[in-house]
Amino acid sequence: MPRFSVVVPVYRIQGYLRECLESVLGQTPPPDGTPDPAPVSPTP
């Protein structure tokens, strides 16, 4: 499993720290690390 770092700038968020970490840990990156493709609008 690849290792990576996550930096979350915080200041006085003790009440939100658990929610923040759960959110970070609950995210799943795309398989190749690229963002989803932009939606394509139909041409007239």
CNS distance restraints for C-alpha pairs under 8 A (distance, minus, plus):
assign (resid  13 and name CA) (resid  17 and name CA) 5.98 0.50 0.50
assign (resid  16 and name CA) (resid  20 and name CA) 6.08 0.50 0.50
assign (resid  17 and name CA) (resid  21 and name CA) 6.19 0.50 0.50
assign (resid  18 and name CA) (resid  22 and name CA) 6.10 0.50 0.50
assign (resid  19 and name CA) (resid  23 and name CA) 6.08 0.50 0.50
assign (resid  20 and name CA) (resid  24 and name CA) 6.33 0.50 0.50
assign (resid  21 and name CA) (resid  25 and name CA) 6.09 0.50 0.50
assign (resid  22 and name CA) (resid  26 and name CA) 5.90 0.50 0.50
assign (resid  23 and name CA) (resid  27 and name CA) 6.52 0.50 0.50
assign (resid  29 and name CA) (resid  33 and name CA) 6.19 0.50 0.50
assign (resid  30 and name CA) (resid  34 and name CA) 6.25 0.50 0.50
assign (resid  30 and name CA) (resid  35 and name CA) 6.80 0.50 0.50
assign (resid  30 and name CA) (resid  36 and name CA) 7.60 0.50 0.50
